[in-house]
Amino acid sequence: MLYNNKLSILALALALATAGTIAYAANATTAEQHASVKPFKGEKLAKNAKISMADARVIALKAHPGKIADEELEKEKGGSGLRYSFDIKDAKGTQEVGVDAKTGKVLENKLEGPNPD
């Protein structure tokens, strides 16, 4: 009986140590990701946006899955006049997706033509 109690305590200690190591690693990864965030074109306009570039990326990729090749925040006609613009590459080509920086609404989602912006 005493042997089973010691074994249970040892198993619990091992489980807690493992959980602590995993939590530490997850936090370190998150910190590294935030530290490696690069500035984007139009970043100075971000103070006027209601949604972040990260949130706009999620919205754009939901509208058109693929790999973001270029991104910017720009003043442009339509919507609130401030939009995140993404070039998203997939097997068919490059899709231009525009997300309103104040409402999060998708303003544009079209295949980029031969003369990209």
A tleap script that builds the chain and sets N, CA, C and O, in Angstrom:
source leaprc.protein.ff14SB
mol = sequence {
  NMET LEU TYR ASN ASN LYS LEU SER ILE LEU
  ALA LEU ALA LEU ALA LEU ALA THR ALA GLY
  THR ILE ALA TYR ALA ALA ASN ALA THR THR
  ALA GLU GLN HIE ALA SER VAL LYS PRO PHE
  LYS GLY GLU LYS LEU ALA LYS ASN ALA LYS
  ILE SER MET ALA ASP ALA ARG VAL ILE ALA
  LEU LYS ALA HIE PRO GLY LYS ILE ALA ASP
  GLU GLU LEU GLU LYS GLU LYS GLY GLY SER
  GLY LEU ARG TYR SER PHE ASP ILE LYS ASP
  ALA LYS GLY THR GLN GLU VAL GLY VAL ASP
  ALA LYS THR GLY LYS VAL LEU GLU ASN LYS
  LEU GLU GLY PRO ASN PRO CASP
}
set mol.1.N position { 0.824 -1.192 0.000 }
set mol.1.CA position { 0.000 0.000 0.000 }
set mol.1.C position { 0.867 1.255 0.000 }
set mol.1.O position { 0.617 2.188 -0.763 }
set mol.2.N position { 1.888 1.274 0.859 }
set mol.2.CA position { 2.802 2.404 0.910 }
set mol.2.C position { 3.526 2.578 -0.421 }
set mol.2.O position { 3.781 3.699 -0.861 }
set mol.3.N position { 3.851 1.460 -1.051 }
set mol.3.CA position { 4.523 1.480 -2.347 }
set mol.3.C position { 3.628 2.141 -3.411 }
set mol.3.O position { 4.116 2.925 -4.226 }
set mol.4.N position { 2.309 1.825 -3.405 }
set mol.4.CA position { 1.362 2.397 -4.360 }
set mol.4.C position { 1.217 3.902 -4.154 }
set mol.4.O position { 1.107 4.647 -5.127 }
set mol.5.N position { 1.216 4.365 -2.890 }
set mol.5.CA position { 1.118 5.796 -2.610 }
set mol.5.C position { 2.344 6.542 -3.137 }
set mol.5.O position { 2.215 7.612 -3.731 }
set mol.6.N position { 3.536 5.973 -2.918 }
set mol.6.CA position { 4.765 6.606 -3.413 }
set mol.6.C position { 4.760 6.655 -4.935 }
set mol.6.O position { 5.172 7.648 -5.533 }
set mol.7.N position { 4.294 5.583 -5.555 }
set mol.7.CA position { 4.224 5.537 -7.014 }
set mol.7.C position { 3.233 6.579 -7.540 }
set mol.7.O position { 3.495 7.225 -8.555 }
set mol.8.N position { 2.110 6.744 -6.864 }
set mol.8.CA position { 1.106 7.738 -7.263 }
set mol.8.C position { 1.657 9.153 -7.133 }
set mol.8.O position { 1.422 9.995 -7.999 }
set mol.9.N position { 2.391 9.414 -6.051 }
set mol.9.CA position { 2.973 10.741 -5.844 }
set mol.9.C position { 4.029 11.028 -6.915 }
set mol.9.O position { 4.102 12.136 -7.446 }
set mol.10.N position { 4.836 10.025 -7.221 }
set mol.10.CA position { 5.853 10.178 -8.258 }
set mol.10.C position { 5.216 10.456 -9.617 }
set mol.10.O position { 5.695 11.310 -10.363 }
set mol.11.N position { 4.146 9.744 -9.940 }
set mol.11.CA position { 3.445 9.939 -11.214 }
set mol.11.C position { 2.843 11.343 -11.283 }
set mol.11.O position { 2.903 11.995 -12.326 }
set mol.12.N position { 2.267 11.806 -10.183 }
set mol.12.CA position { 1.693 13.148 -10.135 }
set mol.12.C position { 2.774 14.212 -10.321 }
set mol.12.O position { 2.577 15.173 -11.066 }
set mol.13.N position { 3.906 14.046 -9.651 }
set mol.13.CA position { 5.012 14.999 -9.774 }
set mol.13.C position { 5.521 15.049 -11.213 }
set mol.13.O position { 5.806 16.128 -11.733 }
set mol.14.N position { 5.635 13.896 -11.851 }
set mol.14.CA position { 6.088 13.836 -13.237 }
set mol.14.C position { 5.091 14.527 -14.166 }
set mol.14.O position { 5.491 15.250 -15.078 }
set mol.15.N position { 3.808 14.309 -13.938 }
set mol.15.CA position { 2.765 14.938 -14.757 }
set mol.15.C position { 2.806 16.458 -14.608 }
set mol.15.O position { 2.691 17.173 -15.603 }
set mol.16.N position { 2.965 16.957 -13.399 }
set mol.16.CA position { 3.028 18.399 -13.161 }
set mol.16.C position { 4.271 19.011 -13.810 }
set mol.16.O position { 4.201 20.090 -14.397 }
set mol.17.N position { 5.395 18.325 -13.703 }
set mol.17.CA position { 6.631 18.826 -14.319 }
set mol.17.C position { 6.488 18.891 -15.836 }
set mol.17.O position { 6.933 19.851 -16.465 }
set mol.18.N position { 5.872 17.877 -16.415 }
set mol.18.CA position { 5.662 17.851 -17.869 }
set mol.18.C position { 4.732 18.986 -18.291 }
set mol.18.O position { 4.997 19.672 -19.278 }
set mol.19.N position { 3.657 19.183 -17.557 }
set mol.19.CA position { 2.709 20.256 -17.889 }
set mol.19.C position { 3.383 21.620 -17.793 }
set mol.19.O position { 3.157 22.488 -18.636 }
set mol.20.N position { 4.208 21.808 -16.768 }
set mol.20.CA position { 4.920 23.076 -16.618 }
set mol.20.C position { 5.879 23.326 -17.765 }
set mol.20.O position { 5.990 24.454 -18.245 }
set mol.21.N position { 6.572 22.289 -18.210 }
set mol.21.CA position { 7.504 22.420 -19.338 }
set mol.21.C position { 6.754 22.774 -20.616 }
set mol.21.O position { 7.209 23.621 -21.385 }
set mol.22.N position { 5.617 22.138 -20.849 }
set mol.22.CA position { 4.818 22.418 -22.052 }
set mol.22.C position { 4.298 23.857 -22.010 }
set mol.22.O position { 4.347 24.557 -23.021 }
set mol.23.N position { 3.809 24.302 -20.869 }
set mol.23.CA position { 3.304 25.676 -20.739 }
set mol.23.C position { 4.417 26.687 -20.981 }
set mol.23.O position { 4.201 27.699 -21.648 }
set mol.24.N position { 5.598 26.422 -20.448 }
set mol.24.CA position { 6.736 27.323 -20.653 }
set mol.24.C position { 7.096 27.395 -22.133 }
set mol.24.O position { 7.332 28.480 -22.664 }
set mol.25.N position { 7.139 26.244 -22.797 }
set mol.25.CA position { 7.488 26.205 -24.220 }
set mol.25.C position { 6.457 26.950 -25.053 }
set mol.25.O position { 6.814 27.647 -26.003 }
set mol.26.N position { 5.183 26.810 -24.710 }
set mol.26.CA position { 4.128 27.512 -25.452 }
set mol.26.C position { 4.277 29.016 -25.302 }
set mol.26.O position { 4.132 29.751 -26.279 }
set mol.27.N position { 4.566 29.490 -24.086 }
set mol.27.CA position { 4.751 30.919 -23.872 }
set mol.27.C position { 5.985 31.430 -24.585 }
set mol.27.O position { 5.961 32.537 -25.123 }
set mol.28.N position { 7.050 30.669 -24.608 }
set mol.28.CA position { 8.275 31.080 -25.294 }
set mol.28.C position { 8.016 31.204 -26.789 }
set mol.28.O position { 8.496 32.143 -27.424 }
set mol.29.N position { 7.262 30.267 -27.359 }
set mol.29.CA position { 6.951 30.321 -28.783 }
set mol.29.C position { 6.123 31.561 -29.100 }
set mol.29.O position { 6.386 32.242 -30.091 }
set mol.30.N position { 5.127 31.861 -28.271 }
set mol.30.CA position { 4.292 33.034 -28.481 }
set mol.30.C position { 5.139 34.308 -28.418 }
set mol.30.O position { 4.979 35.198 -29.254 }
set mol.31.N position { 6.020 34.399 -27.455 }
set mol.31.CA position { 6.884 35.573 -27.324 }
set mol.31.C position { 7.792 35.711 -28.548 }
set mol.31.O position { 7.998 36.818 -29.044 }
set mol.32.N position { 8.331 34.598 -29.032 }
set mol.32.CA position { 9.195 34.646 -30.215 }
set mol.32.C position { 8.406 35.107 -31.431 }
set mol.32.O position { 8.907 35.883 -32.245 }
set mol.33.N position { 7.175 34.631 -31.556 }
set mol.33.CA position { 6.354 35.026 -32.694 }
set mol.33.C position { 6.073 36.528 -32.656 }
set mol.33.O position { 6.142 37.193 -33.690 }
set mol.34.N position { 5.759 37.066 -31.484 }
set mol.34.CA position { 5.485 38.490 -31.376 }
set mol.34.C position { 6.737 39.308 -31.631 }
set mol.34.O position { 6.664 40.389 -32.217 }
set mol.35.N position { 7.886 38.805 -31.199 }
set mol.35.CA position { 9.142 39.526 -31.393 }
set mol.35.C position { 9.533 39.565 -32.862 }
set mol.35.O position { 10.229 40.485 -33.291 }
set mol.36.N position { 9.093 38.574 -33.642 }
set mol.36.CA position { 9.491 38.524 -35.041 }
set mol.36.C position { 8.465 39.157 -35.983 }
set mol.36.O position { 8.597 39.032 -37.201 }
set mol.37.N position { 7.439 39.837 -35.441 }
set mol.37.CA position { 6.449 40.502 -36.277 }
set mol.37.C position { 7.134 41.642 -37.010 }
set mol.37.O position { 7.767 42.505 -36.402 }
set mol.38.N position { 6.995 41.628 -38.323 }
set mol.38.CA position { 7.652 42.639 -39.142 }
set mol.38.C position { 6.694 43.801 -39.401 }
set mol.38.O position { 5.479 43.613 -39.464 }
set mol.39.N position { 7.249 44.994 -39.550 }
set mol.39.CA position { 6.395 46.122 -39.916 }
set mol.39.C position { 5.775 45.869 -41.298 }
set mol.39.O position { 6.344 45.147 -42.117 }
set mol.40.N position { 4.628 46.458 -41.543 }
set mol.40.CA position { 3.977 46.294 -42.836 }
set mol.40.C position { 3.773 47.659 -43.482 }
set mol.40.O position { 3.811 48.688 -42.808 }
set mol.41.N position { 3.557 47.657 -44.796 }
set mol.41.CA position { 3.313 48.904 -45.515 }
set mol.41.C position { 2.053 49.551 -44.965 }
set mol.41.O position { 1.019 48.897 -44.830 }
set mol.42.N position { 2.139 50.825 -44.650 }
set mol.42.CA position { 0.988 51.545 -44.129 }
set mol.42.C position { 0.792 51.411 -42.634 }
set mol.42.O position { -0.265 51.766 -42.114 }
set mol.43.N position { 1.790 50.907 -41.939 }
set mol.43.CA position { 1.658 50.673 -40.494 }
set mol.43.C position { 1.310 51.956 -39.733 }
set mol.43.O position { 0.659 51.900 -38.690 }
set mol.44.N position { 1.738 53.101 -40.247 }
set mol.44.CA position { 1.445 54.371 -39.571 }
set mol.44.C position { -0.057 54.672 -39.551 }
set mol.44.O position { -0.532 55.447 -38.721 }
set mol.45.N position { -0.795 54.051 -40.471 }
set mol.45.CA position { -2.250 54.249 -40.516 }
set mol.45.C position { -2.986 53.375 -39.502 }
set mol.45.O position { -4.181 53.565 -39.277 }
set mol.46.N position { -2.287 52.423 -38.891 }
set mol.46.CA position { -2.917 51.446 -38.002 }
set mol.46.C position { -3.635 52.089 -36.820 }
set mol.46.O position { -4.591 51.521 -36.292 }
set mol.47.N position { -3.183 53.267 -36.403 }
set mol.47.CA position { -3.845 53.936 -35.264 }
set mol.47.C position { -5.289 54.303 -35.600 }
set mol.47.O position { -6.100 54.513 -34.698 }
set mol.48.N position { -5.618 54.384 -36.907 }
set mol.48.CA position { -6.976 54.717 -37.338 }
set mol.48.C position { -7.850 53.478 -37.565 }
set mol.48.O position { -9.055 53.596 -37.786 }
set mol.49.N position { -7.239 52.297 -37.509 }
set mol.49.CA position { -7.967 51.049 -37.755 }
set mol.49.C position { -8.619 50.551 -36.474 }
set mol.49.O position { -8.104 50.765 -35.377 }
set mol.50.N position { -9.747 49.891 -36.625 }
set mol.50.CA position { -10.427 49.304 -35.461 }
set mol.50.C position { -10.067 47.832 -35.303 }
set mol.50.O position { -10.186 47.275 -34.211 }
set mol.51.N position { -9.626 47.200 -36.390 }
set mol.51.CA position { -9.183 45.812 -36.287 }
set mol.51.C position { -7.695 45.756 -36.615 }
set mol.51.O position { -7.178 46.590 -37.359 }
set mol.52.N position { -7.027 44.775 -36.057 }
set mol.52.CA position { -5.583 44.651 -36.232 }
set mol.52.C position { -5.242 43.955 -37.546 }
set mol.52.O position { -6.096 43.340 -38.185 }
set mol.53.N position { -3.973 44.068 -37.930 }
set mol.53.CA position { -3.491 43.363 -39.116 }
set mol.53.C position { -3.684 41.861 -38.928 }
set mol.53.O position { -4.074 41.167 -39.867 }
set mol.54.N position { -3.417 41.354 -37.730 }
set mol.54.CA position { -3.564 39.913 -37.467 }
set mol.54.C position { -5.011 39.464 -37.678 }
set mol.54.O position { -5.253 38.419 -38.281 }
set mol.55.N position { -5.970 40.247 -37.186 }
set mol.55.CA position { -7.386 39.904 -37.370 }
set mol.55.C position { -7.773 39.995 -38.840 }
set mol.55.O position { -8.534 39.164 -39.336 }
set mol.56.N position { -7.252 41.000 -39.538 }
set mol.56.CA position { -7.549 41.159 -40.960 }
set mol.56.C position { -6.992 39.983 -41.760 }
set mol.56.O position { -7.623 39.529 -42.715 }
set mol.57.N position { -5.818 39.488 -41.378 }
set mol.57.CA position { -5.243 38.305 -42.051 }
set mol.57.C position { -6.191 37.118 -41.941 }
set mol.57.O position { -6.444 36.423 -42.925 }
set mol.58.N position { -6.714 36.888 -40.737 }
set mol.58.CA position { -7.633 35.767 -40.515 }
set mol.58.C position { -8.863 35.917 -41.401 }
set mol.58.O position { -9.304 34.948 -42.019 }
set mol.59.N position { -9.412 37.109 -41.467 }
set mol.59.CA position { -10.599 37.368 -42.294 }
set mol.59.C position { -10.283 37.122 -43.766 }
set mol.59.O position { -11.060 36.482 -44.474 }
set mol.60.N position { -9.136 37.633 -44.227 }
set mol.60.CA position { -8.752 37.483 -45.635 }
set mol.60.C position { -8.535 36.020 -45.998 }
set mol.60.O position { -8.977 35.572 -47.056 }
set mol.61.N position { -7.861 35.274 -45.135 }
set mol.61.CA position { -7.601 33.864 -45.423 }
set mol.61.C position { -8.861 33.012 -45.334 }
set mol.61.O position { -8.944 31.951 -45.953 }
set mol.62.N position { -9.838 33.477 -44.564 }
set mol.62.CA position { -11.122 32.779 -44.518 }
set mol.62.C position { -11.866 33.018 -45.842 }
set mol.62.O position { -12.547 32.128 -46.352 }
set mol.63.N position { -11.724 34.231 -46.383 }
set mol.63.CA position { -12.371 34.566 -47.654 }
set mol.63.C position { -11.700 33.859 -48.823 }
set mol.63.O position { -12.358 33.461 -49.784 }
set mol.64.N position { -10.373 33.708 -48.727 }
set mol.64.CA position { -9.635 33.030 -49.796 }
set mol.64.C position { -8.395 32.339 -49.220 }
set mol.64.O position { -7.367 32.988 -49.023 }
set mol.65.N position { -8.478 31.047 -48.950 }
set mol.65.CA position { -7.334 30.319 -48.387 }
set mol.65.C position { -6.138 30.321 -49.330 }
set mol.65.O position { -6.297 30.288 -50.550 }
set mol.66.N position { -4.953 30.359 -48.761 }
set mol.66.CA position { -3.714 30.339 -49.533 }
set mol.66.C position { -2.581 30.864 -48.684 }
set mol.66.O position { -2.638 30.804 -47.456 }
set mol.67.N position { -1.545 31.382 -49.334 }
set mol.67.CA position { -0.384 31.923 -48.632 }
set mol.67.C position { -0.295 33.414 -48.942 }
set mol.67.O position { -0.280 33.813 -50.107 }
set mol.68.N position { -0.234 34.233 -47.895 }
set mol.68.CA position { -0.147 35.680 -48.082 }
set mol.68.C position { 1.238 36.028 -48.610 }
set mol.68.O position { 2.251 35.732 -47.976 }
set mol.69.N position { 1.268 36.668 -49.792 }
set mol.69.CA position { 2.523 37.057 -50.422 }
set mol.69.C position { 2.852 38.520 -50.140 }
set mol.69.O position { 4.023 38.899 -50.101 }
set mol.70.N position { 1.827 39.338 -49.943 }
set mol.70.CA position { 2.033 40.758 -49.680 }
set mol.70.C position { 0.840 41.274 -48.899 }
set mol.70.O position { -0.277 40.776 -49.038 }
set mol.71.N position { 1.098 42.288 -48.068 }
set mol.71.CA position { 0.028 42.875 -47.264 }
set mol.71.C position { 0.337 44.333 -47.005 }
set mol.71.O position { 1.495 44.729 -46.875 }
set mol.72.N position { -0.726 45.131 -46.933 }
set mol.72.CA position { -0.546 46.545 -46.619 }
set mol.72.C position { -1.843 47.125 -46.071 }
set mol.72.O position { -2.926 46.569 -46.253 }
set mol.73.N position { -1.701 48.245 -45.403 }
set mol.73.CA position { -2.838 49.025 -44.935 }
set mol.73.C position { -2.812 50.311 -45.732 }
set mol.73.O position { -1.798 51.008 -45.767 }
set mol.74.N position { -3.934 50.628 -46.375 }
set mol.74.CA position { -3.937 51.776 -47.279 }
set mol.74.C position { -5.265 52.515 -47.250 }
set mol.74.O position { -6.306 51.963 -46.894 }
set mol.75.N position { -5.192 53.775 -47.633 }
set mol.75.CA position { -6.406 54.559 -47.829 }
set mol.75.C position { -6.866 54.284 -49.252 }
set mol.75.O position { -6.104 54.434 -50.206 }
set mol.76.N position { -8.109 53.883 -49.377 }
set mol.76.CA position { -8.648 53.573 -50.695 }
set mol.76.C position { -10.161 53.750 -50.676 }
set mol.76.O position { -10.805 53.512 -49.654 }
set mol.77.N position { -10.722 54.162 -51.794 }
set mol.77.CA position { -12.167 54.360 -51.882 }
set mol.77.C position { -12.902 53.068 -51.582 }
set mol.77.O position { -12.411 51.974 -51.861 }
set mol.78.N position { -14.078 53.211 -51.013 }
set mol.78.CA position { -14.918 52.065 -50.680 }
set mol.78.C position { -14.862 51.773 -49.195 }
set mol.78.O position { -13.829 51.958 -48.551 }
set mol.79.N position { -15.970 51.319 -48.661 }
set mol.79.CA position { -16.030 51.017 -47.232 }
set mol.79.C position { -15.743 52.261 -46.412 }
set mol.79.O position { -16.250 53.342 -46.714 }
set mol.80.N position { -14.934 52.110 -45.379 }
set mol.80.CA position { -14.605 53.234 -44.493 }
set mol.80.C position { -13.493 54.113 -45.077 }
set mol.80.O position { -13.180 55.172 -44.533 }
set mol.81.N position { -12.905 53.665 -46.184 }
set mol.81.CA position { -11.803 54.420 -46.795 }
set mol.81.C position { -10.433 53.961 -46.320 }
set mol.81.O position { -9.412 54.461 -46.793 }
set mol.82.N position { -10.403 53.012 -45.387 }
set mol.82.CA position { -9.146 52.464 -44.879 }
set mol.82.C position { -9.256 50.949 -44.968 }
set mol.82.O position { -10.160 50.349 -44.387 }
set mol.83.N position { -8.332 50.336 -45.698 }
set mol.83.CA position { -8.423 48.894 -45.887 }
set mol.83.C position { -7.083 48.197 -45.811 }
set mol.83.O position { -6.035 48.751 -46.144 }
set mol.84.N position { -7.164 46.954 -45.355 }
set mol.84.CA position { -6.017 46.053 -45.434 }
set mol.84.C position { -6.125 45.370 -46.792 }
set mol.84.O position { -7.197 44.898 -47.172 }
set mol.85.N position { -5.029 45.322 -47.511 }
set mol.85.CA position { -5.012 44.679 -48.818 }
set mol.85.C position { -4.016 43.526 -48.780 }
set mol.85.O position { -2.871 43.694 -48.361 }
set mol.86.N position { -4.464 42.358 -49.222 }
set mol.86.CA position { -3.636 41.156 -49.201 }
set mol.86.C position { -3.547 40.548 -50.592 }
set mol.86.O position { -4.548 40.466 -51.303 }
set mol.87.N position { -2.362 40.127 -50.975 }
set mol.87.CA position { -2.171 39.293 -52.161 }
set mol.87.C position { -1.986 37.880 -51.640 }
set mol.87.O position { -1.021 37.589 -50.933 }
set mol.88.N position { -2.915 37.007 -51.992 }
set mol.88.CA position { -2.900 35.633 -51.493 }
set mol.88.C position { -2.676 34.692 -52.669 }
set mol.88.O position { -3.459 34.665 -53.619 }
set mol.89.N position { -1.598 33.923 -52.591 }
set mol.89.CA position { -1.255 32.991 -53.670 }
set mol.89.C position { -1.838 31.615 -53.395 }
set mol.89.O position { -1.858 31.131 -52.264 }
set mol.90.N position { -2.312 31.006 -54.473 }
set mol.90.CA position { -2.748 29.611 -54.437 }
set mol.90.C position { -2.418 28.996 -55.793 }
set mol.90.O position { -1.719 29.615 -56.596 }
set mol.91.N position { -2.902 27.804 -56.056 }
set mol.91.CA position { -2.574 27.094 -57.298 }
set mol.91.C position { -3.090 27.826 -58.546 }
set mol.91.O position { -2.526 27.651 -59.626 }
set mol.92.N position { -4.131 28.628 -58.426 }
set mol.92.CA position { -4.725 29.316 -59.576 }
set mol.92.C position { -4.055 30.639 -59.897 }
set mol.92.O position { -4.225 31.161 -60.999 }
set mol.93.N position { -3.300 31.193 -58.962 }
set mol.93.CA position { -2.666 32.495 -59.169 }
set mol.93.C position { -2.672 33.306 -57.893 }
set mol.93.O position { -2.588 32.766 -56.790 }
set mol.94.N position { -2.775 34.624 -58.065 }
set mol.94.CA position { -2.767 35.530 -56.917 }
set mol.94.C position { -4.125 36.210 -56.806 }
set mol.94.O position { -4.616 36.825 -57.753 }
set mol.95.N position { -4.705 36.084 -55.640 }
set mol.95.CA position { -6.003 36.676 -55.348 }
set mol.95.C position { -5.783 37.938 -54.534 }
set mol.95.O position { -5.007 37.931 -53.579 }
set mol.96.N position { -6.455 39.020 -54.897 }
set mol.96.CA position { -6.384 40.242 -54.111 }
set mol.96.C position { -7.617 40.301 -53.211 }
set mol.96.O position { -8.754 40.274 -53.681 }
set mol.97.N position { -7.361 40.384 -51.905 }
set mol.97.CA position { -8.453 40.435 -50.930 }
set mol.97.C position { -8.301 41.711 -50.115 }
set mol.97.O position { -7.251 41.956 -49.519 }
set mol.98.N position { -9.353 42.520 -50.092 }
set mol.98.CA position { -9.365 43.753 -49.320 }
set mol.98.C position { -10.310 43.631 -48.140 }
set mol.98.O position { -11.450 43.190 -48.290 }
set mol.99.N position { -9.835 44.022 -46.965 }
set mol.99.CA position { -10.636 43.943 -45.739 }
set mol.99.C position { -10.735 45.339 -45.132 }
set mol.99.O position { -9.714 45.978 -44.878 }
set mol.100.N position { -11.954 45.815 -44.897 }
set mol.100.CA position { -12.145 47.129 -44.296 }
set mol.100.C position { -11.514 47.147 -42.907 }
set mol.100.O position { -11.803 46.286 -42.076 }
set mol.101.N position { -10.654 48.130 -42.660 }
set mol.101.CA position { -9.893 48.203 -41.410 }
set mol.101.C position { -10.722 48.680 -40.222 }
set mol.101.O position { -10.260 48.618 -39.083 }
set mol.102.N position { -11.925 49.147 -40.471 }
set mol.102.CA position { -12.778 49.609 -39.371 }
set mol.102.C position { -13.929 48.649 -39.083 }
set mol.102.O position { -14.395 48.562 -37.946 }
set mol.103.N position { -14.396 47.919 -40.121 }
set mol.103.CA position { -15.543 47.030 -39.918 }
set mol.103.C position { -15.192 45.551 -40.028 }
set mol.103.O position { -15.922 44.707 -39.508 }
set mol.104.N position { -14.083 45.220 -40.699 }
set mol.104.CA position { -13.716 43.829 -40.920 }
set mol.104.C position { -14.431 43.193 -42.097 }
set mol.104.O position { -14.265 41.999 -42.350 }
set mol.105.N position { -15.223 43.969 -42.819 }
set mol.105.CA position { -15.964 43.456 -43.971 }
set mol.105.C position { -15.016 43.240 -45.148 }
set mol.105.O position { -14.120 44.051 -45.382 }
set mol.106.N position { -15.211 42.140 -45.894 }
set mol.106.CA position { -14.424 41.885 -47.101 }
set mol.106.C position { -14.965 42.796 -48.203 }
set mol.106.O position { -16.129 42.696 -48.591 }
set mol.107.N position { -14.103 43.685 -48.699 }
set mol.107.CA position { -14.503 44.654 -49.719 }
set mol.107.C position { -14.139 44.198 -51.128 }
set mol.107.O position { -14.748 44.629 -52.107 }
set mol.108.N position { -13.145 43.325 -51.219 }
set mol.108.CA position { -12.656 42.888 -52.519 }
set mol.108.C position { -12.138 41.463 -52.376 }
set mol.108.O position { -11.511 41.114 -51.376 }
set mol.109.N position { -12.405 40.655 -53.380 }
set mol.109.CA position { -11.920 39.277 -53.406 }
set mol.109.C position { -11.916 38.829 -54.857 }
set mol.109.O position { -12.866 38.206 -55.333 }
set mol.110.N position { -10.823 39.157 -55.558 }
set mol.110.CA position { -10.781 38.868 -56.999 }
set mol.110.C position { -9.383 38.427 -57.408 }
set mol.110.O position { -8.386 38.751 -56.762 }
set mol.111.N position { -9.348 37.673 -58.506 }
set mol.111.CA position { -8.087 37.250 -59.070 }
set mol.111.C position { -7.348 38.463 -59.597 }
set mol.111.O position { -7.908 39.270 -60.339 }
set mol.112.N position { -6.080 38.588 -59.207 }
set mol.112.CA position { -5.298 39.742 -59.629 }
set mol.112.C position { -5.007 39.635 -61.121 }
set mol.112.O position { -4.644 38.566 -61.612 }
set mol.113.N position { -5.164 40.730 -61.829 }
set mol.113.CA position { -4.942 40.749 -63.264 }
set mol.113.C position { -3.471 40.801 -63.642 }
set mol.113.O position { -2.600 40.680 -62.781 }
set mol.114.N position { -3.192 40.981 -64.924 }
set mol.114.CA position { -1.805 40.992 -65.403 }
set mol.114.C position { -1.012 42.220 -64.941 }
set mol.114.O position { 0.219 42.195 -64.950 }
set mol.115.N position { -1.691 43.277 -64.544 }
set mol.115.CA position { -1.021 44.498 -64.061 }
set mol.115.C position { -1.384 44.724 -62.600 }
set mol.115.O position { -2.283 45.510 -62.302 }
set mol.116.N position { -0.685 44.032 -61.670 }
set mol.116.CA position { -1.023 44.170 -60.249 }
set mol.116.C position { -0.763 45.579 -59.741 }
set mol.116.O position { 0.064 46.311 -60.284 }
set mol.117.N position { -1.486 45.943 -58.685 }
set mol.117.CA position { -1.335 47.271 -58.068 }
set mol.117.C position { 0.079 47.505 -57.597 }
set mol.117.O position { 0.381 48.568 -57.056 }
savepdb mol mol.pdb
quit
